[in-house]
Amino acid sequence: MPGAPARELERCEYEMGTPRAATQVFLAQKRDGGLPLPSGGYGQAADGGVFLVAGSRYVEMVASDTSEGLAKAMAAVAGCLAAAEGED
C-alpha cells in the first residue's frame, strides 16, 4: 500500500559444522519467555524473531515489526527448514 511502512524479514544462517554445535549455539542464545515452534525440535519464537536449529545450521529470523503477517512468514520458513532437514 502506498504510504505504508516497509516490512522486512532478515534471515541469517550460521553453518556450525555439526547439529550438536548448532544446538549449543541455540541453547546459549535462547530467549526467556520464548514459545516453542510448531515444527518441533530446537526452535522458538521470541522478541519479534524466530530462532532454530536446522541440521548443522543455527538460524535466526528477525522481523522489522511484530505484525501477524511477518510472524506467519517466519513460521512458514521455519517449517520449510525443518521439513527439508527431515528429507536428508
MIDRENPA-968982 format. One record per atom (N, C-alpha, C, O, CB): residue number from 1; residue in three letters; z negated, y negated, x negated. Coordinates in nm, 3 decimals, m for minus. Glycine has a CB too. Layout:
N
NUM; Ala; Z; Y; X
...
//
This chain:
88
1; Met; 0.000; 0.118; m0.083
1; Met; 0.000; 0.000; 0.000
1; Met; 0.000; m0.124; m0.088
1; Met; m0.074; m0.131; m0.186
1; Met; m0.120; 0.000; 0.095
2; Pro; 0.081; m0.221; m0.053
2; Pro; 0.082; m0.345; m0.131
2; Pro; m0.055; m0.412; m0.126
2; Pro; m0.118; m0.421; m0.021
2; Pro; 0.190; m0.442; m0.078
3; Gly; m0.100; m0.459; m0.241
3; Gly; m0.228; m0.526; m0.250
3; Gly; m0.348; m0.434; m0.263
3; Gly; m0.458; m0.480; m0.292
3; Gly; m0.246; m0.611; m0.131
4; Ala; m0.328; m0.304; m0.244
4; Ala; m0.438; m0.208; m0.257
4; Ala; m0.464; m0.184; m0.406
4; Ala; m0.370; m0.183; m0.486
4; Ala; m0.405; m0.074; m0.184
5; Pro; m0.589; m0.165; m0.444
5; Pro; m0.617; m0.138; m0.585
5; Pro; m0.558; m0.004; m0.629
5; Pro; m0.552; 0.092; m0.552
5; Pro; m0.770; m0.140; m0.610
6; Ala; m0.514; m0.001; m0.753
6; Ala; m0.460; 0.124; m0.808
6; Ala; m0.572; 0.226; m0.822
6; Ala; m0.685; 0.192; m0.859
6; Ala; m0.390; 0.099; m0.945
7; Arg; m0.540; 0.350; m0.792
7; Arg; m0.635; 0.459; m0.812
7; Arg; m0.582; 0.547; m0.923
7; Arg; m0.464; 0.581; m0.927
7; Arg; m0.658; 0.541; m0.680
8; Glu; m0.671; 0.583; m1.010
8; Glu; m0.630; 0.662; m1.125
8; Glu; m0.723; 0.781; m1.145
8; Glu; m0.840; 0.779; m1.108
8; Glu; m0.627; 0.577; m1.251
9; Leu; m0.666; 0.883; m1.204
9; Leu; m0.740; 1.005; m1.239
9; Leu; m0.706; 1.037; m1.384
9; Leu; m0.589; 1.052; m1.419
9; Leu; m0.703; 1.125; m1.143
10; Glu; m0.808; 1.046; m1.467
10; Glu; m0.788; 1.078; m1.607
10; Glu; m0.839; 1.220; m1.631
10; Glu; m0.951; 1.254; m1.594
10; Glu; m0.860; 0.976; m1.700
11; Arg; m0.755; 1.301; m1.694
11; Arg; m0.795; 1.439; m1.727
11; Arg; m0.785; 1.457; m1.878
11; Arg; m0.683; 1.428; m1.939
11; Arg; m0.705; 1.544; m1.653
12; Cys; m0.893; 1.505; m1.936
12; Cys; m0.896; 1.534; m2.080
12; Cys; m0.932; 1.681; m2.097
12; Cys; m1.029; 1.730; m2.039
12; Cys; m0.999; 1.441; m2.155
13; Glu; m0.853; 1.750; m2.177
13; Glu; m0.880; 1.891; m2.206
13; Glu; m0.906; 1.904; m2.356
13; Glu; m0.831; 1.853; m2.439
13; Glu; m0.760; 1.983; m2.161
14; Tyr; m1.014; 1.972; m2.387
14; Tyr; m1.053; 1.993; m2.526
14; Tyr; m1.048; 2.141; m2.558
14; Tyr; m1.122; 2.220; m2.500
14; Tyr; m1.194; 1.935; m2.553
15; Glu; m0.962; 2.179; m2.649
15; Glu; m0.950; 2.319; m2.691
15; Glu; m1.065; 2.349; m2.786
15; Glu; m1.077; 2.290; m2.893
15; Glu; m0.811; 2.348; m2.760
16; Met; m1.151; 2.443; m2.744
16; Met; m1.272; 2.473; m2.820
16; Met; m1.261; 2.602; m2.901
16; Met; m1.353; 2.636; m2.975
16; Met; m1.390; 2.482; m2.727
17; Gly; m1.151; 2.674; m2.887
17; Gly; m1.130; 2.795; m2.966
17; Gly; m1.171; 2.923; m2.896
17; Gly; m1.100; 3.023; m2.903
17; Gly; m1.205; 2.784; m3.092
18; Thr; m1.286; 2.921; m2.828
18; Thr; m1.332; 3.039; m2.755
18; Thr; m1.396; 2.995; m2.623
18; Thr; m1.444; 2.882; m2.612
18; Thr; m1.434; 3.121; m2.841
19; Pro; m1.397; 3.083; m2.523
19; Pro; m1.467; 3.050; m2.398
19; Pro; m1.616; 3.019; m2.421
19; Pro; m1.673; 2.932; m2.355
19; Pro; m1.454; 3.165; m2.299
20; Arg; m1.677; 3.089; m2.513
20; Arg; m1.819; 3.064; m2.541
20; Arg; m1.842; 2.922; m2.592
20; Arg; m1.935; 2.854; m2.548
20; Arg; m1.871; 3.166; m2.643
21; Ala; m1.757; 2.878; m2.683
21; Ala; m1.770; 2.741; m2.736
21; Ala; m1.746; 2.638; m2.627
21; Ala; m1.816; 2.537; m2.621
21; Ala; m1.670; 2.719; m2.852
22; Ala; m1.648; 2.662; m2.539
22; Ala; m1.623; 2.570; m2.428
22; Ala; m1.742; 2.565; m2.333
22; Ala; m1.778; 2.458; m2.283
22; Ala; m1.496; 2.612; m2.351
23; Thr; m1.803; 2.679; m2.309
23; Thr; m1.921; 2.686; m2.221
23; Thr; m2.038; 2.610; m2.284
23; Thr; m2.113; 2.543; m2.213
23; Thr; m1.961; 2.832; m2.194
24; Gln; m2.054; 2.621; m2.414
24; Gln; m2.162; 2.549; m2.482
24; Gln; m2.145; 2.398; m2.468
24; Gln; m2.243; 2.326; m2.448
24; Gln; m2.168; 2.589; m2.630
25; Val; m2.021; 2.351; m2.478
25; Val; m1.996; 2.207; m2.459
25; Val; m2.027; 2.168; m2.315
25; Val; m2.092; 2.066; m2.291
25; Val; m1.848; 2.172; m2.494
26; Phe; m1.981; 2.249; m2.220
26; Phe; m2.009; 2.220; m2.079
26; Phe; m2.159; 2.210; m2.055
26; Phe; m2.205; 2.115; m1.991
26; Phe; m1.948; 2.328; m1.988
27; Leu; m2.235; 2.305; m2.105
27; Leu; m2.380; 2.306; m2.082
27; Leu; m2.447; 2.185; m2.148
27; Leu; m2.544; 2.132; m2.094
27; Leu; m2.441; 2.435; m2.136
28; Ala; m2.397; 2.142; m2.263
28; Ala; m2.453; 2.025; m2.330
28; Ala; m2.419; 1.896; m2.256
28; Ala; m2.496; 1.800; m2.259
28; Ala; m2.402; 2.018; m2.474
29; Gln; m2.303; 1.893; m2.188
29; Gln; m2.257; 1.774; m2.117
29; Gln; m2.296; 1.774; m1.969
29; Gln; m2.271; 1.676; m1.900
29; Gln; m2.108; 1.762; m2.130
30; Lys; m2.355; 1.882; m1.921
30; Lys; m2.385; 1.898; m1.778
30; Lys; m2.467; 1.781; m1.725
30; Lys; m2.566; 1.741; m1.786
30; Lys; m2.459; 2.028; m1.754
31; Arg; m2.426; 1.728; m1.610
31; Arg; m2.493; 1.614; m1.547
31; Arg; m2.602; 1.661; m1.452
31; Arg; m2.587; 1.763; m1.385
31; Arg; m2.393; 1.526; m1.473
32; Asp; m2.712; 1.587; m1.447
32; Asp; m2.816; 1.614; m1.349
32; Asp; m2.762; 1.582; m1.209
32; Asp; m2.694; 1.482; m1.191
32; Asp; m2.945; 1.531; m1.379
33; Gly; m2.793; 1.666; m1.114
33; Gly; m2.752; 1.642; m0.976
33; Gly; m2.608; 1.678; m0.945
33; Gly; m2.561; 1.650; m0.835
33; Gly; m2.773; 1.500; m0.943
34; Gly; m2.539; 1.740; m1.038
34; Gly; m2.401; 1.780; m1.014
34; Gly; m2.393; 1.895; m0.913
34; Gly; m2.485; 1.976; m0.901
34; Gly; m2.335; 1.821; m1.144
35; Leu; m2.281; 1.900; m0.843
35; Leu; m2.259; 2.007; m0.744
35; Leu; m2.163; 2.110; m0.800
35; Leu; m2.064; 2.073; m0.863
35; Leu; m2.204; 1.950; m0.612
36; Pro; m2.191; 2.239; m0.779
36; Pro; m2.100; 2.343; m0.829
36; Pro; m1.963; 2.332; m0.763
36; Pro; m1.951; 2.290; m0.648
36; Pro; m2.160; 2.483; m0.805
37; Leu; m1.861; 2.371; m0.838
37; Leu; m1.725; 2.370; m0.784
37; Leu; m1.700; 2.493; m0.700
37; Leu; m1.755; 2.599; m0.729
37; Leu; m1.621; 2.361; m0.897
38; Pro; m1.618; 2.482; m0.594
38; Pro; m1.588; 2.598; m0.510
38; Pro; m1.518; 2.710; m0.586
38; Pro; m1.524; 2.826; m0.546
38; Pro; m1.502; 2.555; m0.394
39; Ser; m1.449; 2.674; m0.696
39; Ser; m1.376; 2.775; m0.773
39; Ser; m1.469; 2.866; m0.852
39; Ser; m1.425; 2.966; m0.909
39; Ser; m1.278; 2.708; m0.868
40; Gly; m1.599; 2.832; m0.856
40; Gly; m1.695; 2.915; m0.929
40; Gly; m1.689; 2.891; m1.078
40; Gly; m1.624; 2.798; m1.125
40; Gly; m1.671; 3.061; m0.899
41; Gly; m1.755; 2.976; m1.151
41; Gly; m1.757; 2.963; m1.296
41; Gly; m1.839; 2.844; m1.340
41; Gly; m1.921; 2.791; m1.265
41; Gly; m1.617; 2.951; m1.350
42; Tyr; m1.816; 2.802; m1.463
42; Tyr; m1.887; 2.687; m1.516
42; Tyr; m1.809; 2.561; m1.480
42; Tyr; m1.708; 2.530; m1.542
42; Tyr; m1.906; 2.698; m1.671
43; Gly; m1.857; 2.491; m1.380
43; Gly; m1.793; 2.367; m1.337
43; Gly; m1.882; 2.293; m1.241
43; Gly; m1.961; 2.354; m1.169
43; Gly; m1.658; 2.395; m1.274
44; Gln; m1.869; 2.160; m1.240
44; Gln; m1.947; 2.081; m1.147
44; Gln; m1.876; 1.948; m1.119
44; Gln; m1.797; 1.898; m1.200
44; Gln; m2.088; 2.056; m1.203
45; Ala; m1.907; 1.894; m1.002
45; Ala; m1.864; 1.760; m0.965
45; Ala; m1.986; 1.671; m0.974
45; Ala; m2.091; 1.702; m0.918
45; Ala; m1.799; 1.757; m0.821
46; Ala; m1.973; 1.559; m1.045
46; Ala; m2.086; 1.467; m1.063
46; Ala; m2.035; 1.332; m1.112
46; Ala; m1.936; 1.325; m1.185
46; Ala; m2.191; 1.525; m1.162
47; Asp; m2.104; 1.227; m1.072
47; Asp; m2.077; 1.093; m1.125
47; Asp; m1.929; 1.053; m1.113
47; Asp; m1.875; 0.991; m1.205
47; Asp; m2.120; 1.085; m1.269
48; Gly; m1.864; 1.087; m1.002
48; Gly; m1.724; 1.049; m0.984
48; Gly; m1.627; 1.127; m1.070
48; Gly; m1.515; 1.083; m1.094
48; Gly; m1.707; 0.905; m1.012
49; Gly; m1.670; 1.243; m1.117
49; Gly; m1.583; 1.325; m1.201
49; Gly; m1.604; 1.472; m1.178
49; Gly; m1.694; 1.514; m1.105
49; Gly; m1.606; 1.293; m1.346
50; Val; m1.518; 1.550; m1.242
50; Val; m1.527; 1.696; m1.238
50; Val; m1.525; 1.745; m1.382
50; Val; m1.446; 1.698; m1.464
50; Val; m1.409; 1.760; m1.154
51; Phe; m1.614; 1.838; m1.412
51; Phe; m1.632; 1.888; m1.548
51; Phe; m1.635; 2.040; m1.541
51; Phe; m1.710; 2.096; m1.461
51; Phe; m1.763; 1.831; m1.613
52; Leu; m1.553; 2.108; m1.622
52; Leu; m1.545; 2.253; m1.610
52; Leu; m1.498; 2.320; m1.737
52; Leu; m1.449; 2.257; m1.830
52; Leu; m1.454; 2.289; m1.498
53; Val; m1.516; 2.451; m1.738
53; Val; m1.465; 2.538; m1.843
53; Val; m1.344; 2.612; m1.787
53; Val; m1.350; 2.670; m1.679
53; Val; m1.575; 2.638; m1.894
54; Ala; m1.234; 2.609; m1.863
54; Ala; m1.113; 2.683; m1.826
54; Ala; m1.070; 2.763; m1.948
54; Ala; m1.000; 2.713; m2.036
54; Ala; m0.997; 2.585; m1.777
55; Gly; m1.115; 2.888; m1.952
55; Gly; m1.087; 2.970; m2.070
55; Gly; m1.157; 2.913; m2.190
55; Gly; m1.280; 2.898; m2.190
55; Gly; m0.935; 2.981; m2.096
56; Ser; m1.082; 2.881; m2.294
56; Ser; m1.140; 2.824; m2.415
56; Ser; m1.135; 2.671; m2.416
56; Ser; m1.156; 2.608; m2.520
56; Ser; m1.068; 2.879; m2.538
57; Arg; m1.106; 2.612; m2.300
57; Arg; m1.098; 2.466; m2.290
57; Arg; m1.214; 2.409; m2.209
57; Arg; m1.256; 2.466; m2.109
57; Arg; m0.966; 2.425; m2.227
58; Tyr; m1.266; 2.296; m2.256
58; Tyr; m1.360; 2.217; m2.177
58; Tyr; m1.279; 2.104; m2.117
58; Tyr; m1.208; 2.034; m2.189
58; Tyr; m1.482; 2.163; m2.266
59; Val; m1.288; 2.085; m1.986
59; Val; m1.205; 1.989; m1.914
59; Val; m1.294; 1.886; m1.844
59; Val; m1.393; 1.921; m1.779
59; Val; m1.113; 2.060; m1.812
60; Glu; m1.257; 1.759; m1.859
60; Glu; m1.323; 1.650; m1.787
60; Glu; m1.217; 1.575; m1.707
60; Glu; m1.111; 1.543; m1.760
60; Glu; m1.398; 1.555; m1.885
61; Met; m1.247; 1.548; m1.582
61; Met; m1.162; 1.462; m1.500
61; Met; m1.250; 1.352; m1.444
61; Met; m1.355; 1.379; m1.386
61; Met; m1.090; 1.543; m1.384
62; Val; m1.207; 1.229; m1.462
62; Val; m1.284; 1.115; m1.415
62; Val; m1.192; 1.026; m1.332
62; Val; m1.080; 0.996; m1.372
62; Val; m1.347; 1.035; m1.534
63; Ala; m1.241; 0.986; m1.215
63; Ala; m1.162; 0.904; m1.124
63; Ala; m1.202; 0.758; m1.135
63; Ala; m1.314; 0.725; m1.175
63; Ala; m1.180; 0.953; m0.980
64; Ser; m1.108; 0.670; m1.099
64; Ser; m1.134; 0.527; m1.103
64; Ser; m1.223; 0.481; m0.988
64; Ser; m1.277; 0.371; m0.992
64; Ser; m1.003; 0.451; m1.100
65; Asp; m1.237; 0.564; m0.887
65; Asp; m1.328; 0.533; m0.776
65; Asp; m1.375; 0.663; m0.713
65; Asp; m1.334; 0.772; m0.754
65; Asp; m1.258; 0.442; m0.671
66; Thr; m1.459; 0.652; m0.614
66; Thr; m1.516; 0.772; m0.551
66; Thr; m1.452; 0.802; m0.417
66; Thr; m1.517; 0.855; m0.327
66; Thr; m1.666; 0.754; m0.533
67; Ser; m1.324; 0.770; m0.403
67; Ser; m1.255; 0.795; m0.276
67; Ser; m1.241; 0.944; m0.249
67; Ser; m1.237; 1.026; m0.341
67; Ser; m1.117; 0.728; m0.276
68; Glu; m1.233; 0.977; m0.123
68; Glu; m1.216; 1.117; m0.083
68; Glu; m1.086; 1.174; m0.136
68; Glu; m1.080; 1.291; m0.175
68; Glu; m1.221; 1.129; 0.070
69; Gly; m0.981; 1.093; m0.138
69; Gly; m0.851; 1.140; m0.187
69; Gly; m0.855; 1.183; m0.332
69; Gly; m0.801; 1.288; m0.367
69; Gly; m0.748; 1.032; m0.170
70; Leu; m0.919; 1.101; m0.417
70; Leu; m0.929; 1.139; m0.558
70; Leu; m1.021; 1.258; m0.577
70; Leu; m0.996; 1.342; m0.663
70; Leu; m0.978; 1.020; m0.641
71; Ala; m1.127; 1.266; m0.498
71; Ala; m1.217; 1.382; m0.507
71; Ala; m1.141; 1.510; m0.472
71; Ala; m1.159; 1.612; m0.538
71; Ala; m1.339; 1.364; m0.414
72; Lys; m1.057; 1.505; m0.369
72; Lys; m0.977; 1.622; m0.331
72; Lys; m0.876; 1.657; m0.439
72; Lys; m0.852; 1.774; m0.467
72; Lys; m0.905; 1.597; m0.198
73; Ala; m0.816; 1.555; m0.501
73; Ala; m0.718; 1.580; m0.608
73; Ala; m0.785; 1.649; m0.726
73; Ala; m0.730; 1.743; m0.783
73; Ala; m0.652; 1.447; m0.653
74; Met; m0.904; 1.602; m0.764
74; Met; m0.976; 1.664; m0.875
74; Met; m1.014; 1.808; m0.842
74; Met; m1.004; 1.896; m0.928
74; Met; m1.101; 1.583; m0.911
75; Ala; m1.058; 1.832; m0.719
75; Ala; m1.094; 1.969; m0.679
75; Ala; m0.971; 2.059; m0.682
75; Ala; m0.981; 2.176; m0.721
75; Ala; m1.156; 1.968; m0.538
76; Ala; m0.856; 2.006; m0.640
76; Ala; m0.732; 2.086; m0.641
76; Ala; m0.692; 2.121; m0.784
76; Ala; m0.654; 2.235; m0.812
76; Ala; m0.618; 2.010; m0.572
77; Val; m0.699; 2.025; m0.874
77; Val; m0.664; 2.051; m1.015
77; Val; m0.760; 2.154; m1.074
77; Val; m0.718; 2.246; m1.144
77; Val; m0.668; 1.921; m1.098
78; Ala; m0.889; 2.139; m1.045
78; Ala; m0.988; 2.235; m1.095
78; Ala; m0.959; 2.375; m1.042
78; Ala; m0.970; 2.473; m1.116
78; Ala; m1.131; 2.191; m1.056
79; Gly; m0.923; 2.386; m0.915
79; Gly; m0.888; 2.516; m0.856
79; Gly; m0.767; 2.577; m0.923
79; Gly; m0.763; 2.698; m0.947
79; Gly; m0.863; 2.501; m0.708
80; Cys; m0.666; 2.496; m0.953
80; Cys; m0.546; 2.545; m1.021
80; Cys; m0.578; 2.594; m1.162
80; Cys; m0.527; 2.698; m1.205
80; Cys; m0.439; 2.436; m1.027
81; Leu; m0.662; 2.520; m1.233
81; Leu; m0.702; 2.563; m1.367
81; Leu; m0.776; 2.697; m1.362
81; Leu; m0.752; 2.786; m1.443
81; Leu; m0.789; 2.457; m1.434
82; Ala; m0.866; 2.709; m1.266
82; Ala; m0.943; 2.835; m1.252
82; Ala; m0.850; 2.950; m1.216
82; Ala; m0.864; 3.060; m1.269
82; Ala; m1.053; 2.820; m1.145
83; Ala; m0.755; 2.926; m1.126
83; Ala; m0.660; 3.031; m1.087
83; Ala; m0.572; 3.073; m1.202
83; Ala; m0.542; 3.191; m1.220
83; Ala; m0.574; 2.984; m0.970
84; Ala; m0.529; 2.975; m1.281
84; Ala; m0.443; 3.005; m1.396
84; Ala; m0.517; 3.088; m1.499
84; Ala; m0.457; 3.177; m1.561
84; Ala; m0.391; 2.876; m1.461
85; Glu; m0.645; 3.063; m1.520
85; Glu; m0.724; 3.142; m1.613
85; Glu; m0.740; 3.284; m1.562
85; Glu; m0.746; 3.378; m1.642
85; Glu; m0.862; 3.078; m1.636
86; Gly; m0.747; 3.301; m1.431
86; Gly; m0.762; 3.434; m1.372
86; Gly; m0.637; 3.519; m1.387
86; Gly; m0.644; 3.641; m1.375
86; Gly; m0.797; 3.422; m1.226
87; Glu; m0.522; 3.456; m1.415
87; Glu; m0.396; 3.529; m1.430
87; Glu; m0.377; 3.584; m1.570
87; Glu; m0.291; 3.670; m1.591
87; Glu; m0.281; 3.439; m1.395
88; Asp; m0.456; 3.535; m1.666
88; Asp; m0.439; 3.581; m1.806
88; Asp; m0.478; 3.726; m1.822
88; Asp; m0.470; 3.780; m1.933
88; Asp; m0.522; 3.496; m1.901
//
